[in-house]
Amino acid sequence: MKGRTWQTLAVRKKKKTKVNLKKNKPRKKGLFNRKLVYAAATVSVIVCTVLFITTLRDCRIKDDEAKLIEEQIKSYEKENEELQKILDSDDISEYMEKVALEKYGYAYPDERRFYETSRD
């Protein structure tokens, strides 16, 4: 211990302990390393994006279907109003005649119908 002070010994001990800690501390190989975490994050972002896009597409399709259904509802309501007018007018025979001529293809006994058989 010639020429050495207590301070220099303390500094050397600190340096040795730091060096020893670095040498003795092995790097742990865990289940989750950085590459695996980055890959999982990337895959999850891609999956979320695809799900978001398909959900938006499905919503647009459902909106279009809802518009078509609303149009059908309006046409049925209009038809219902016409039928209600016929029922309220107490003239059902006129309605029955109209249905027989248009829907079922009936004709009057002296009526002649001509059908076009040639097609372009």
N, CA, C and O of each residue as an XYZ file, in Angstrom:
480
protein
N       0.824     -1.179      0.000
C       0.000      0.000      0.000
C       0.866      1.240      0.000
O       0.523      2.260      0.598
N       1.917      1.143     -0.634
C       2.816      2.267     -0.662
C       2.302      3.294     -1.632
O       2.013      2.982     -2.787
N       2.188      4.490     -1.179
C       1.827      5.619     -2.018
C       0.390      5.633     -2.475
O       0.001      6.462     -3.298
N      -0.376      4.752     -1.963
C      -1.790      4.746     -2.373
C      -2.616      5.327     -1.246
O      -2.389      5.072     -0.063
N      -3.554      6.096     -1.656
C      -4.442      6.668     -0.651
C      -5.730      5.880     -0.649
O      -5.983      5.049     -1.520
N      -6.512      6.158      0.327
C      -7.795      5.480      0.434
C      -8.742      5.886     -0.695
O      -9.597      5.107     -1.114
N      -8.579      7.083     -1.166
C      -9.473      7.550     -2.230
C      -9.222      6.781     -3.531
O     -10.169      6.381     -4.209
N      -7.963      6.577     -3.872
C      -7.680      5.851     -5.106
C      -8.129      4.400     -4.998
O      -8.568      3.823     -5.992
N      -8.033      3.814     -3.849
C      -8.508      2.452     -3.668
C     -10.025      2.376     -3.820
O     -10.554      1.431     -4.405
N     -10.706      3.367     -3.294
C     -12.162      3.385     -3.410
C     -12.593      3.533     -4.863
O     -13.552      2.896     -5.300
N     -11.881      4.380     -5.614
C     -12.204      4.570     -7.032
C     -11.957      3.279     -7.790
O     -12.765      2.910     -8.642
N     -10.878      2.589     -7.510
C     -10.573      1.335     -8.183
C     -11.628      0.278     -7.873
O     -12.017     -0.489     -8.754
N     -12.080      0.236     -6.656
C     -13.106     -0.734     -6.294
C     -14.404     -0.450     -7.043
O     -15.093     -1.368     -7.487
N     -14.726      0.835     -7.177
C     -15.938      1.197     -7.925
C     -15.809      0.782     -9.376
O     -16.749      0.245     -9.961
N     -14.646      1.031     -9.957
C     -14.428      0.653    -11.354
C     -14.509     -0.857    -11.518
O     -15.083     -1.348    -12.490
N     -13.952     -1.575    -10.594
C     -13.990     -3.027    -10.680
C     -15.421     -3.542    -10.561
O     -15.821     -4.463    -11.273
N     -16.175     -2.948     -9.668
C     -17.539     -3.423     -9.511
C     -18.361     -3.131    -10.756
O     -19.194     -3.945    -11.152
N     -18.136     -1.977    -11.378
C     -18.870     -1.672    -12.608
C     -18.495     -2.648    -13.708
O     -19.362     -3.151    -14.423
N     -17.240     -2.908    -13.839
C     -16.776     -3.817    -14.868
C     -17.283     -5.225    -14.572
O     -17.727     -5.936    -15.474
N     -17.215     -5.609    -13.338
C     -17.675     -6.936    -12.963
C     -19.172     -7.094    -13.196
O     -19.627     -8.161    -13.608
N     -19.938     -6.043    -12.938
C     -21.372     -6.118    -13.174
C     -21.667     -6.327    -14.652
O     -22.539     -7.117    -15.014
N     -20.946     -5.624    -15.491
C     -21.173     -5.764    -16.921
C     -20.770     -7.148    -17.415
O     -21.443     -7.721    -18.271
N     -19.714     -7.670    -16.900
C     -19.246     -8.985    -17.334
C     -20.140    -10.094    -16.785
O     -20.421    -11.074    -17.475
N     -20.578     -9.934    -15.557
C     -21.354    -10.984    -14.919
C     -22.817    -10.984    -15.345
O     -23.499    -12.001    -15.219
N     -23.294     -9.874    -15.840
C     -24.714     -9.775    -16.192
C     -24.922    -10.300    -17.617
O     -24.650     -9.595    -18.589
N     -25.401    -11.526    -17.733
C     -25.614    -12.071    -19.084
C     -26.872    -11.459    -19.699
O     -27.816    -11.083    -19.003
N     -26.847    -11.377    -20.988
C     -28.005    -10.840    -21.705
C     -29.076    -11.921    -21.749
O     -28.836    -13.040    -22.202
N     -30.250    -11.566    -21.271
C     -31.328    -12.540    -21.204
C     -31.982    -12.676    -22.568
O     -32.283    -11.679    -23.224
N     -32.195    -13.885    -22.979
C     -32.934    -14.136    -24.211
C     -34.342    -14.525    -23.799
O     -34.610    -15.670    -23.437
N     -35.217    -13.568    -23.861
C     -36.579    -13.810    -23.432
C     -37.451    -14.269    -24.580
O     -37.009    -14.390    -25.723
N     -38.666    -14.515    -24.249
C     -39.633    -14.949    -25.242
C     -39.986    -13.800    -26.187
O     -40.229    -14.010    -27.376
N     -40.009    -12.598    -25.644
C     -40.371    -11.432    -26.444
C     -39.124    -10.590    -26.700
O     -38.665     -9.876    -25.809
N     -38.592    -10.667    -27.873
C     -37.506     -9.765    -28.230
C     -38.054     -8.688    -29.155
O     -39.219     -8.742    -29.550
N     -37.249     -7.742    -29.493
C     -37.729     -6.567    -30.238
C     -38.312     -6.930    -31.605
O     -39.355     -6.403    -31.993
N     -37.663     -7.803    -32.317
C     -38.142     -8.140    -33.658
C     -39.528     -8.778    -33.604
O     -40.385     -8.495    -34.440
N     -39.733     -9.628    -32.624
C     -41.029    -10.280    -32.483
C     -42.110     -9.274    -32.115
O     -43.225     -9.343    -32.632
N     -41.793     -8.352    -31.238
C     -42.761     -7.326    -30.837
C     -43.091     -6.418    -32.017
O     -44.256     -6.091    -32.239
N     -42.076     -6.010    -32.773
C     -42.336     -5.160    -33.947
C     -43.171     -5.894    -34.990
O     -44.067     -5.306    -35.596
N     -42.884     -7.163    -35.199
C     -43.657     -7.938    -36.172
C     -45.109     -8.084    -35.717
O     -46.035     -7.955    -36.519
N     -45.298     -8.352    -34.431
C     -46.663     -8.477    -33.914
C     -47.418     -7.162    -34.016
O     -48.604     -7.156    -34.346
N     -46.752     -6.054    -33.739
C     -47.393     -4.742    -33.844
C     -47.755     -4.434    -35.291
O     -48.837     -3.913    -35.562
N     -46.873     -4.746    -36.206
C     -47.139     -4.503    -37.623
C     -48.321     -5.339    -38.110
O     -49.199     -4.839    -38.812
N     -48.332     -6.597    -37.735
C     -49.432     -7.473    -38.140
C     -50.751     -6.983    -37.556
O     -51.772     -6.986    -38.244
N     -50.737     -6.566    -36.300
C     -51.987     -6.090    -35.688
C     -52.474     -4.807    -36.345
O     -53.682     -4.624    -36.495
N     -51.577     -3.915    -36.741
C     -51.988     -2.683    -37.434
C     -52.589     -3.028    -38.793
O     -53.596     -2.440    -39.189
N     -51.993     -3.962    -39.503
C     -52.510     -4.353    -40.817
C     -53.888     -5.002    -40.667
O     -54.799     -4.702    -41.437
N     -54.043     -5.877    -39.691
C     -55.336     -6.543    -39.477
C     -56.407     -5.517    -39.114
O     -57.526     -5.581    -39.623
N     -56.071     -4.579    -38.243
C     -57.045     -3.543    -37.860
C     -57.442     -2.687    -39.063
O     -58.611     -2.331    -39.211
N     -56.490     -2.360    -39.910
C     -56.780     -1.565    -41.104
C     -57.714     -2.325    -42.046
O     -58.675     -1.756    -42.562
N     -57.435     -3.592    -42.265
C     -58.280     -4.406    -43.147
C     -59.696     -4.525    -42.568
O     -60.679     -4.411    -43.300
N     -59.795     -4.750    -41.270
C     -61.112     -4.837    -40.639
C     -61.868     -3.524    -40.741
O     -63.080     -3.526    -40.957
N     -61.185     -2.419    -40.591
C     -61.815     -1.110    -40.690
C     -62.352     -0.872    -42.094
O     -63.471     -0.388    -42.266
N     -61.554     -1.213    -43.088
C     -61.975     -1.005    -44.481
C     -63.158     -1.900    -44.824
O     -64.104     -1.441    -45.465
N     -63.130     -3.157    -44.418
C     -64.255     -4.040    -44.722
C     -65.519     -3.619    -43.984
O     -66.623     -3.779    -44.504
N     -65.368     -3.087    -42.785
C     -66.535     -2.599    -42.053
C     -67.143     -1.388    -42.756
O     -68.366     -1.279    -42.846
N     -66.317     -0.491    -43.248
C     -66.830      0.663    -44.001
C     -67.556      0.212    -45.264
O     -68.612      0.744    -45.604
N     -66.985     -0.772    -45.956
C     -67.622     -1.274    -47.181
C     -68.974     -1.904    -46.857
O     -69.954     -1.683    -47.569
N     -69.023     -2.672    -45.805
C     -70.284     -3.302    -45.401
C     -71.326     -2.254    -45.012
O     -72.512     -2.416    -45.300
N     -70.882     -1.185    -44.360
C     -71.816     -0.111    -43.989
C     -72.385      0.570    -45.228
O     -73.571      0.898    -45.265
N     -71.556      0.784    -46.235
C     -72.048      1.396    -47.477
C     -73.064      0.492    -48.162
O     -74.082      0.962    -48.668
N     -72.785     -0.795    -48.176
C     -73.718     -1.745    -48.788
C     -75.046     -1.735    -48.045
O     -76.108     -1.728    -48.667
N     -74.991     -1.735    -46.727
C     -76.215     -1.722    -45.923
C     -76.979     -0.413    -46.107
O     -78.210     -0.418    -46.105
N     -76.277      0.703    -46.264
C     -76.953      1.981    -46.527
C     -77.696      1.938    -47.861
O     -78.824      2.421    -47.966
N     -77.056      1.355    -48.883
C     -77.716      1.224    -50.183
C     -78.956      0.335    -50.086
O     -79.996      0.635    -50.673
N     -78.832     -0.751    -49.343
C     -79.986     -1.634    -49.157
C     -81.108     -0.921    -48.403
O     -82.285     -1.114    -48.706
N     -80.742     -0.104    -47.430
C     -81.751      0.640    -46.669
C     -82.486      1.630    -47.570
O     -83.696      1.809    -47.431
N     -81.767      2.276    -48.492
C     -82.407      3.205    -49.427
C     -83.392      2.469    -50.333
O     -84.494      2.953    -50.591
N     -82.980      1.286    -50.814
C     -83.884      0.501    -51.660
C     -85.144      0.092    -50.889
O     -86.252      0.139    -51.423
N     -84.962     -0.301    -49.655
C     -86.113     -0.704    -48.838
C     -87.031      0.490    -48.581
O     -88.253      0.343    -48.596
N     -86.459      1.663    -48.346
C     -87.284      2.855    -48.147
C     -88.095      3.187    -49.399
O     -89.255      3.591    -49.307
N     -87.471      3.013    -50.583
C     -88.208      3.242    -51.826
C     -89.354      2.237    -51.972
O     -90.448      2.602    -52.404
N     -89.110      0.998    -51.619
C     -90.166     -0.012    -51.677
C     -91.291      0.329    -50.707
O     -92.467      0.155    -51.025
N     -90.931      0.807    -49.542
C     -91.950      1.191    -48.556
C     -92.812      2.311    -49.106
O     -94.033      2.286    -48.952
N     -92.189      3.297    -49.749
C     -92.959      4.409    -50.327
C     -93.910      3.914    -51.410
O     -95.057      4.355    -51.483
N     -93.426      2.986    -52.263
C     -94.297      2.477    -53.330
C     -95.454      1.668    -52.741
O     -96.580      1.761    -53.230
N     -95.193      0.882    -51.706
C     -96.268      0.120    -51.066
C     -97.260      1.038    -50.363
O     -98.463      0.773    -50.362
N     -96.758      2.118    -49.766
C     -97.671      3.067    -49.117
C     -98.567      3.750    -50.150
O     -99.751      3.980    -49.903
N     -97.992      4.070    -51.307
C     -98.781      4.693    -52.379
C     -99.850      3.720    -52.871
O    -101.006      4.103    -53.056
N     -99.462      2.456    -53.083
C    -100.415      1.445    -53.514
C    -101.495      1.232    -52.452
O    -102.667      1.048    -52.780
N    -101.101      1.258    -51.203
C    -102.045      1.089    -50.107
C    -103.056      2.236    -50.064
O    -104.239      2.020    -49.798
N    -102.582      3.459    -50.329
C    -103.494      4.604    -50.374
C    -104.518      4.447    -51.498
O    -105.696      4.756    -51.319
N    -104.059      3.962    -52.663
C    -104.980      3.761    -53.784
C    -106.026      2.704    -53.433
O    -107.210      2.871    -53.728
N    -105.588      1.627    -52.809
C    -106.528      0.581    -52.415
C    -107.502      1.071    -51.357
O    -108.679      0.711    -51.361
N    -106.993      1.901    -50.450
C    -107.868      2.454    -49.411
C    -108.917      3.381    -50.026
O    -110.061      3.396    -49.572
N    -108.549      4.151    -51.049
C    -109.517      5.016    -51.737
C    -110.603      4.170    -52.397
O    -111.783      4.521    -52.359
N    -110.194      3.053    -53.002
C    -111.173      2.174    -53.658
C    -112.126      1.583    -52.625
O    -113.332      1.510    -52.858
N    -111.594      1.168    -51.503
C    -112.446      0.600    -50.452
C    -113.391      1.650    -49.864
O    -114.536      1.344    -49.532
N    -112.914      2.873    -49.740
C    -113.750      3.937    -49.182
C    -114.837      4.400    -50.154
O    -115.867      4.926    -49.732
N    -114.607      4.202    -51.460
C    -115.564      4.699    -52.448
C    -116.757      3.758    -52.636
O    -117.714      4.128    -53.317
N    -116.732      2.588    -52.072
C    -117.807      1.607    -52.187
C    -118.057      1.170    -53.628
O    -119.149      0.699    -53.947
N    -117.061      1.318    -54.502
C    -117.189      0.883    -55.890
C    -116.131     -0.184    -56.154
O    -115.148      0.052    -56.856
N    -116.350     -1.336    -55.587
C    -115.374     -2.413    -55.687
C    -115.456     -3.097    -57.045
O    -114.472     -3.678    -57.501
N    -116.593     -3.038    -57.687
C    -116.731     -3.712    -58.986
C    -115.782     -3.096    -60.016
O    -115.232     -3.818    -60.848
N    -115.585     -1.796    -59.975
C    -114.645     -1.138    -60.896
C    -113.220     -1.632    -60.636
O    -112.460     -1.880    -61.572
N    -112.876     -1.768    -59.384
C    -111.544     -2.263    -59.030
C    -111.372     -3.708    -59.476
O    -110.331     -4.065    -60.027
N    -112.360     -4.526    -59.249
C    -112.281     -5.936    -59.646
C    -112.147     -6.070    -61.157
O    -111.423     -6.935    -61.649
N    -112.843     -5.216    -61.884
C    -112.738     -5.229    -63.347
C    -111.327     -4.856    -63.780
O    -110.766     -5.471    -64.687
N    -110.764     -3.860    -63.138
C    -109.406     -3.408    -63.460
C    -108.392     -4.521    -63.185
O    -107.504     -4.760    -64.003
N    -108.512     -5.194    -62.054
C    -107.600     -6.282    -61.706
C    -107.751     -7.433    -62.687
O    -106.756     -8.021    -63.111
N    -108.993     -7.760    -63.052
C    -109.224     -8.872    -63.980
C    -108.612     -8.581    -65.338
O    -108.045     -9.480    -65.961
N    -108.713     -7.342    -65.812
C    -108.165     -6.990    -67.123
C    -106.643     -6.920    -67.102
O    -105.987     -7.463    -67.990
N    -106.074     -6.254    -66.091
C    -104.631     -6.003    -66.079
C    -103.824     -7.178    -65.518
O    -102.819     -7.587    -66.100
N    -104.269     -7.706    -64.399
C    -103.458     -8.706    -63.725
C    -103.679    -10.111    -64.266
O    -102.719    -10.854    -64.470
N    -104.917    -10.479    -64.496
C    -105.214    -11.852    -64.892
C    -105.417    -12.035    -66.394
O    -105.554    -13.163    -66.868
N    -105.437    -10.951    -67.133
C    -105.531    -11.053    -68.593
C    -106.912    -11.372    -69.122
O    -107.031    -11.835    -70.257
N    -107.958    -11.145    -68.348
C    -109.320    -11.378    -68.833
C    -109.681    -10.330    -69.869
O    -109.057     -9.272    -69.947
N    -110.697    -10.636    -70.663
C    -111.153     -9.714    -71.688
C    -112.672     -9.762    -71.750
O    -113.298    -10.719    -71.294
N    -113.258     -8.707    -72.325
C    -114.707     -8.676    -72.525
C    -115.059     -9.672    -73.631
O    -114.202    -10.011    -74.448
N    -116.297    -10.139    -73.668
C    -116.675    -11.146    -74.683
C    -116.521    -10.644    -76.114
O    -116.179    -11.432    -76.996
N    -116.759     -9.377    -76.371
C    -116.661     -8.875    -77.748
C    -115.334     -8.157    -78.009
O    -115.185     -7.506    -79.043
N    -114.396     -8.263    -77.114
C    -113.113     -7.577    -77.248
C    -112.124     -8.461    -78.004
O    -112.055     -9.673    -77.797
N    -111.359     -7.815    -78.887
C    -110.322     -8.527    -79.626
C    -108.962     -7.953    -79.193
O    -108.768     -6.739    -79.128
N    -108.049     -8.854    -78.905
C    -106.709     -8.429    -78.503
C    -105.718     -8.929    -79.537
O    -105.809    -10.045    -80.049
N    -104.765     -8.046    -79.820
C    -103.717     -8.376    -80.772
C    -102.389     -8.340    -80.028
O    -102.094     -7.392    -79.300
N    -101.602     -9.379    -80.221
C    -100.307     -9.477    -79.573
C     -99.209     -9.438    -80.620
O     -99.324    -10.052    -81.680
N     -98.173     -8.729    -80.321
C     -97.054     -8.626    -81.239
C     -96.167     -9.852    -81.077
O     -95.661    -10.122    -79.987
N     -95.982    -10.584    -82.151
C     -95.181    -11.809    -82.078
C     -93.785    -11.619    -82.676
O     -92.883    -12.419    -82.422
N     -93.613    -10.575    -83.458
C     -92.293    -10.356    -84.056
C     -91.420     -9.564    -83.069
O     -91.867     -8.622    -82.415
N     -90.199     -9.980    -83.001
C     -89.260     -9.276    -82.105
C     -88.100     -8.789    -82.941
O     -87.710     -9.407    -83.932
N     -87.574     -7.687    -82.523
C     -86.453     -7.088    -83.274
C     -85.153     -7.760    -82.957
O     -84.115     -7.383    -83.499
